[in-house]
Amino acid sequence: MKNLSSEKDIAVSFRNNELLISGPLNHETVSAALALCEPLIPSEQSITLNFSGVVDCDSASLALVTALMRASLAKKTKVQLSHMPKEMLDLATVSGLNGFLPLTDK
């Protein structure tokens, strides 16, 4: 298991092809979250981005999701999203992204 954390209360761990993201995902923290997550994305695999540990989010959280999807695509890794907080799902719906997100649970 690879485990990283930052000074902005973001915790990221990767185990069993699951990238677990915990803490607040907002304008103040998404850059740190991206820096922690990107190196953990493997090449040519299938992974799940698990947001069950997210405690606070705003529109910047969707920017993180799209950046991680783009990074995964560059590494030829298939991504699924799980346990997205209601706030993230609501923002995705309002922005029209919900139809493009590979959700494992709805």
C-alpha positions as CSV (number, residue, x, y, z in Angstrom):
1,M,0.0,0.0,0.0
2,K,1.3,3.4,-0.9
3,N,0.3,6.2,1.4
4,L,0.8,9.9,1.2
5,S,-0.6,12.9,3.1
6,S,-0.3,16.7,3.0
7,E,-0.4,19.7,5.3
8,K,-3.8,20.6,4.0
9,D,-5.5,17.6,5.7
10,I,-5.7,15.6,2.5
11,A,-4.9,11.9,2.8
12,V,-4.5,9.6,-0.1
13,S,-3.8,5.9,-0.2
14,F,-3.6,3.3,-2.9
15,R,-4.4,-0.4,-2.3
16,N,-6.0,-3.1,-4.3
17,N,-6.4,-0.9,-7.3
18,E,-8.3,1.7,-5.3
19,L,-7.2,5.2,-4.8
20,L,-8.9,6.4,-1.6
21,I,-9.1,10.2,-1.2
22,S,-10.0,11.7,2.2
23,G,-10.4,15.2,3.6
24,P,-11.7,18.4,2.2
25,L,-11.7,18.9,-1.6
26,N,-12.1,22.6,-2.2
27,H,-10.3,25.5,-3.9
28,E,-7.7,25.5,-1.1
29,T,-6.9,21.8,-1.2
30,V,-7.3,20.4,-4.7
31,S,-3.9,21.3,-5.9
32,A,-2.3,19.4,-3.0
33,A,-4.7,16.5,-3.7
34,L,-3.8,16.3,-7.3
35,A,-0.1,16.3,-6.5
36,L,-0.6,13.4,-4.1
37,C,-2.9,11.4,-6.4
38,E,-1.2,11.7,-9.8
39,P,1.9,9.7,-8.9
40,L,-0.1,6.9,-7.5
41,I,-2.1,6.2,-10.8
42,P,-0.6,3.1,-12.3
43,S,-0.2,2.4,-16.0
44,E,-2.5,0.2,-18.1
45,Q,-4.7,-1.0,-15.2
46,S,-8.3,-0.5,-14.0
47,I,-8.7,1.5,-10.8
48,T,-11.4,3.0,-8.7
49,L,-11.2,6.6,-7.3
50,N,-13.0,6.3,-3.9
51,F,-14.3,9.6,-2.5
52,S,-15.9,8.1,0.7
53,G,-13.5,10.0,2.9
54,V,-14.2,13.4,1.5
55,V,-15.7,15.6,4.1
56,D,-16.2,18.9,2.3
57,C,-16.2,19.8,-1.4
58,D,-16.9,22.6,-3.8
59,S,-16.7,23.0,-7.6
60,A,-12.9,22.6,-7.5
61,S,-13.5,18.9,-6.6
62,L,-14.9,18.3,-10.1
63,A,-11.7,19.9,-11.5
64,L,-9.8,17.3,-9.6
65,V,-11.9,14.5,-10.9
66,T,-11.4,15.6,-14.5
67,A,-7.7,16.1,-14.0
68,L,-7.3,12.6,-12.5
69,M,-9.4,11.1,-15.4
70,R,-7.1,12.9,-17.9
71,A,-4.0,11.6,-16.1
72,S,-5.4,8.1,-16.1
73,L,-6.2,8.3,-19.8
74,A,-2.6,9.4,-20.5
75,K,-1.4,6.2,-18.6
76,K,-4.0,4.0,-20.4
77,T,-5.7,3.3,-17.1
78,K,-9.4,2.8,-16.9
79,V,-11.1,4.7,-14.0
80,Q,-14.3,4.3,-12.1
81,L,-15.6,6.7,-9.5
82,S,-17.2,5.5,-6.2
83,H,-18.7,7.1,-3.2
84,M,-18.9,10.6,-4.6
85,P,-20.4,13.0,-2.0
86,K,-23.9,14.3,-2.8
87,E,-22.5,17.8,-3.2
88,M,-20.1,16.6,-6.0
89,L,-22.9,14.7,-7.7
90,D,-25.1,17.8,-7.6
91,L,-22.4,20.0,-9.1
92,A,-21.8,17.4,-11.8
93,T,-25.5,17.4,-12.6
94,V,-25.7,21.2,-12.8
95,S,-22.6,21.4,-15.0
96,G,-23.7,18.6,-17.3
97,L,-20.8,16.3,-16.4
98,N,-22.8,13.6,-14.7
99,G,-23.4,11.8,-18.0
100,F,-19.7,11.6,-18.6
101,L,-18.5,10.4,-15.2
102,P,-17.9,6.6,-14.9
103,L,-19.8,6.1,-11.6
104,T,-19.8,2.7,-9.9
105,D,-22.7,3.7,-7.6
106,K,-25.4,6.3,-8.1
